[in-house]
Amino acid sequence: MWSLPLLRHTDVPPRVTENFILSGYRFPNYSLRQCLASAFRPTNETGNFWTHFLPIFIFAFHFQEVFGWEGVPAPSDPFFYPYWNYLLGVCCLLLASSLAHLLNSMSLIIREICFFVDYGTISSYTVGSSLAYYYYIHPRAGLPPLGGGFGAQNESRPGLKGEVEEESSSSLTSSAWFWLPEFKVFFDSFYIPSSCLVAIICVLACCNTRQRWRTYRYAIRTLVFLLPFFISSTPIFYRLLSPCPYPSDSSSSAAADTTAHYFYRHCFWLVVSALFNISKVPERLCPGVFDIWGHSHQWFHCCTFLSILDELHMIKAEVRALVLHPTLVLPPAVPTPLPGPALLTTYGVMVVLQVCIASVIAWFSWGASLTYTQEQKQLKQH
Ligand SMILES: [Zn+2]
């Protein structure tokens, strides 16, 4: 199992080679067991696997901290539906990405399917983020009216109840929060649907780069994923450009103050990861030197994870601000708060999206199997 030789770029099908990576290749005829074992062997995919597999545990650790905060609803409360969907999006992305790198040497067809699934999970992650932004950072974000499960919980916690009530009454005098009607229609009706639509367009475009537009594939894939970023981040742009919705001296305001800091850092890591992905530095500068460790895709993985981690910190800050201030006061022009998360508007959205993405992946996989079946047979005979 361990004795299968690693190959140079001239010894594997051109389809398998990466620019400026000269050695460390696995021939695309590994068994599942050999692929799994190669995680513990220095190939040019080993670092790609671990740089997205280990972060799953780091993310899960930071994710669960919220449930230990005093006064938060139970993890099964509808308030946390978007938060769980965000977890699903991130974990599917990290797991699919790491497994795609590990299992792609089983055959040319499986290699294609692995990366189609990888693109699909990146897209569904962006919708998971949008759901979290919509319910926790949306200009009208707020918990459902008190009296439900969460309100009842607060009442059983005298300390928190006192703090919340104090902030609610002081916010009645706050005039810092305003609402721009021109954004109302977009946020209310188009934000989540357009996030889903853009996610599906991204999967279509990225899958296409594996069959055509090969020359500019890294640039296209990077640019294609900037589009959902701009759509899904609109609640944050709005938040950054408008006054804080919480009274300036409140605990909620202090919690929400960190949002901008985490968002800028989230953007910084995204830009750095895009630069690594497009430039292919450092292997471009010294082809052959970074074949196993330190090539651009590993740095790309590290930077994307750091951006996700900052996004999580930002969402947690907003969750904290909401928990400390559940009756967000709205201007008179907007009498009703945003409806609270429901199964259909969180998990339902994700399920419909997954079905659409799975259909796109199945379509492209069918095309790949027609293209590569003959070539794969020739490889086996060879
Ligand atoms: Zn990758």
Residues whose N, C-alpha, C, O or C-beta is under 5 A from the ligand:
A	BS01	ZN	S97
